[in-house]
Amino acid sequence: MTASSKPRRTQAERSAATQARILEAAQFLIVDRGLAHTSTQDIARQANVSRGAMLHHFPSRKELIQAAYAGMLCREADLLRSFTRALKPGQNRLKALTEYIWERYQSGIFQVSMDYLSEARVNETELAYVAAESQKFNEALNDVWHVELAAFGCSADIRQAMMNEFMCLVRGMAFQSQWRDDPVYFQNMLQNWLLRARSTLIPAKSAG
C-alpha cells in the first residue's frame, strides 16, 4: 500500500455513510421546504442515491421522516449541552441560556416540529412517536435548566415552573414569528421575562 492510498471502506462503513447522507438530505429538505412538500424522490435526489438504495435503508417515508426528526432533536440536545458547558464563570448564564434557546427555536427545528404535529395529530401512533422523541430533548433541557437555576437557591419546583413558563413563551414567540418579522418586539418580550425571572430568583437566593 502506498503512502497516498487509503484503506478500502468496509460494507458496513459504506452503508452507514449512505444512511447518514440520506438523513442529512431529508433534514435539509424538510427544513427548507416543509414536511408536506418533501417527497422521498426529492430526498433521494438531494442525497444523490438511487431510490432503491434509499428504500434499502428506509423502507417507507414514515420511517425516514421519523429517523430524520429524531436525529434533529438529538443534535439540538447535544448543541444545548455543549453551549452551557462553554459558558464562562461570571457570565450572565440565565440571559445567555434564554437567548440561545430563542435563537435555536428560529433555526428550523420548531417549524419542523409544527409540520410533524400537523401530520401526526390525526394518527395516534405517530403522535405518540413525536411526543416520545420530543421528551428526549425536553430531558436535556430540564437537565441544563435545573443546573443553571440551582445557583440562585430556588427550589426545584420553582425552577421547573419557570422553565415551563419560559418554554411556553418561546414557543408562542416562534409561532408568531412565522408571520411577524419584528426582532425588536420579540427581544423586548424576552428581556421583560428575564427581568421578572430575576426578581423571582434573587429573593429566593437571599432568603437562603
C-alpha positions as CSV (number, residue, x, y, z in Angstrom):
1,M,0.0,0.0,0.0
2,T,1.4,3.4,-1.0
3,A,1.5,6.3,1.4
4,S,-1.1,8.1,-0.6
5,S,-3.6,5.2,-0.9
6,K,-6.5,4.9,1.5
7,P,-7.8,1.6,3.0
8,R,-11.0,0.4,1.4
9,R,-14.1,1.0,3.5
10,T,-16.0,-2.0,4.7
11,Q,-19.5,-2.7,3.5
12,A,-20.8,-1.6,6.9
13,E,-18.9,1.7,6.7
14,R,-20.3,2.4,3.2
15,S,-23.8,1.5,4.3
16,A,-23.5,3.9,7.3
17,A,-22.2,6.7,5.1
18,T,-25.1,6.3,2.7
19,Q,-27.7,6.2,5.5
20,A,-26.1,9.4,7.0
21,R,-26.2,11.1,3.6
22,I,-29.9,10.2,3.2
23,L,-30.8,11.5,6.7
24,E,-28.8,14.7,6.1
25,A,-30.7,15.3,2.8
26,A,-34.0,14.7,4.4
27,Q,-33.3,17.1,7.3
28,F,-32.2,19.8,4.9
29,L,-35.2,19.5,2.7
30,I,-37.9,19.3,5.5
31,V,-36.4,22.5,7.0
32,D,-36.1,24.2,3.6
33,R,-39.4,23.2,2.0
34,G,-41.5,21.9,4.8
35,L,-42.6,18.4,5.5
36,A,-45.6,18.3,3.3
37,H,-43.6,19.4,0.3
38,T,-40.7,16.9,0.7
39,S,-41.1,13.6,-1.1
40,T,-38.9,10.5,-1.0
41,Q,-37.9,11.2,-4.6
42,D,-36.7,14.7,-3.6
43,I,-34.7,13.2,-0.7
44,A,-33.1,10.5,-2.9
45,R,-32.2,13.2,-5.5
46,Q,-30.7,15.5,-2.8
47,A,-28.7,12.6,-1.3
48,N,-27.5,11.5,-4.8
49,V,-28.6,7.9,-4.2
50,S,-30.9,5.7,-6.1
51,R,-34.5,5.2,-4.9
52,G,-33.6,1.5,-4.4
53,A,-30.7,2.4,-2.1
54,M,-32.9,4.7,-0.1
55,L,-35.6,2.1,0.3
56,H,-33.0,-0.4,1.5
57,H,-32.2,1.8,4.4
58,F,-35.6,3.3,4.9
59,P,-38.4,1.1,3.5
60,S,-41.1,3.8,4.0
61,R,-41.4,7.6,4.1
62,K,-42.7,7.3,7.6
63,E,-39.5,5.5,8.8
64,L,-37.3,8.0,7.0
65,I,-39.1,11.1,8.4
66,Q,-39.1,9.6,11.9
67,A,-35.3,9.0,11.8
68,A,-34.7,12.4,10.4
69,Y,-36.7,14.1,13.1
70,A,-35.2,12.0,15.9
71,G,-31.7,13.0,14.6
72,M,-32.6,16.7,14.6
73,L,-33.8,16.6,18.1
74,C,-30.8,14.6,19.3
75,R,-28.5,17.2,17.6
76,E,-30.4,20.0,19.3
77,A,-29.9,18.4,22.7
78,D,-26.2,17.9,22.1
79,L,-25.8,21.5,21.0
80,L,-27.7,22.8,24.1
81,R,-25.4,20.8,26.4
82,S,-22.3,21.9,24.5
83,F,-23.4,25.6,24.7
84,T,-23.9,25.5,28.5
85,R,-20.5,23.7,29.1
86,A,-18.8,26.6,27.2
87,L,-20.3,29.4,29.3
88,K,-17.7,31.3,31.2
89,P,-17.6,31.9,35.0
90,G,-19.2,35.2,35.9
91,Q,-21.2,35.3,32.7
92,N,-24.9,36.0,32.9
93,R,-25.8,32.4,32.4
94,L,-29.6,32.8,32.6
95,K,-29.6,35.5,29.9
96,A,-27.2,33.6,27.7
97,L,-29.3,30.4,28.0
98,T,-32.6,32.0,27.3
99,E,-31.2,33.9,24.3
100,Y,-29.6,30.7,23.0
101,I,-32.9,28.8,23.3
102,W,-34.8,31.6,21.5
103,E,-32.2,31.6,18.7
104,R,-32.4,27.9,18.2
105,Y,-36.2,28.0,18.1
106,Q,-35.8,30.2,15.0
107,S,-33.4,27.8,13.3
108,G,-35.9,25.3,11.8
109,I,-36.5,22.7,14.5
110,F,-39.6,24.4,15.7
111,Q,-41.1,24.7,12.2
112,V,-40.3,21.0,11.6
113,S,-42.0,20.1,14.9
114,M,-45.1,22.0,13.9
115,D,-45.1,20.4,10.5
116,Y,-44.8,16.9,12.1
117,L,-47.5,17.6,14.6
118,S,-49.8,18.8,11.8
119,E,-49.3,15.5,10.0
120,A,-49.4,13.3,13.1
121,R,-52.3,14.9,15.0
122,V,-54.9,12.5,13.4
123,N,-52.7,9.5,13.9
124,E,-52.4,8.3,17.5
125,T,-49.3,6.1,16.8
126,E,-47.5,8.9,15.1
127,L,-48.5,11.4,17.7
128,A,-47.1,9.1,20.4
129,Y,-43.8,8.9,18.5
130,V,-43.5,12.7,18.2
131,A,-44.2,13.0,21.9
132,A,-41.6,10.4,22.9
133,E,-38.9,11.9,20.7
134,S,-39.7,15.4,21.9
135,Q,-39.4,14.2,25.5
136,K,-35.8,13.2,24.9
137,F,-35.0,16.8,24.0
138,N,-37.0,18.0,27.0
139,E,-34.9,15.9,29.3
140,A,-31.7,17.6,28.1
141,L,-33.5,21.0,28.5
142,N,-34.5,20.0,32.1
143,D,-31.0,18.9,33.0
144,V,-29.4,22.1,31.8
145,W,-32.1,24.4,33.2
146,H,-32.0,22.9,36.7
147,V,-28.3,23.1,36.8
148,E,-28.2,26.8,35.7
149,L,-31.0,27.9,38.0
150,A,-29.9,26.0,41.1
151,A,-27.2,28.6,41.7
152,F,-30.0,31.1,42.6
153,G,-31.0,28.9,45.5
154,C,-34.7,28.4,44.5
155,S,-36.5,25.1,44.9
156,A,-36.7,22.5,42.1
157,D,-40.5,23.2,41.8
158,I,-39.8,26.9,41.1
159,R,-37.1,26.1,38.6
160,Q,-39.5,23.7,36.8
161,A,-42.3,26.2,36.8
162,M,-40.1,28.9,35.4
163,M,-38.8,26.7,32.7
164,N,-42.3,25.6,31.7
165,E,-43.4,29.3,31.6
166,F,-40.3,30.3,29.5
167,M,-40.7,27.5,27.0
168,C,-44.4,28.4,26.5
169,L,-43.3,32.0,25.9
170,V,-40.6,30.9,23.4
171,R,-42.9,28.5,21.5
172,G,-45.6,31.2,21.3
173,M,-43.0,33.7,20.0
174,A,-41.7,31.2,17.5
175,F,-45.2,30.6,16.2
176,Q,-46.0,34.3,15.9
177,S,-42.6,35.0,14.2
178,Q,-43.9,32.9,11.2
179,W,-45.8,36.0,10.1
180,R,-44.4,38.8,12.2
181,D,-40.9,39.9,11.2
182,D,-40.2,42.2,14.2
183,P,-37.0,41.3,16.1
184,V,-37.3,44.2,18.5
185,Y,-40.7,43.1,19.6
186,F,-39.5,39.6,20.4
187,Q,-36.4,40.9,22.1
188,N,-38.5,43.1,24.3
189,M,-40.6,40.2,25.3
190,L,-37.5,38.2,26.1
191,Q,-35.9,40.9,28.2
192,N,-39.2,41.6,30.1
193,W,-39.3,37.9,31.0
194,L,-35.7,38.0,32.2
195,L,-36.3,41.0,34.4
196,R,-39.3,39.2,36.0
197,A,-37.4,36.0,36.3
198,R,-34.5,37.6,38.2
199,S,-36.9,39.4,40.5
200,T,-38.3,36.0,41.5
201,L,-34.9,34.2,41.7
202,I,-32.8,36.8,43.6
203,P,-35.1,36.9,46.7
204,A,-35.0,33.1,46.8
205,K,-31.2,33.3,46.9
206,S,-31.1,35.9,49.6
207,A,-33.6,34.1,51.7
208,G,-31.4,31.0,51.7
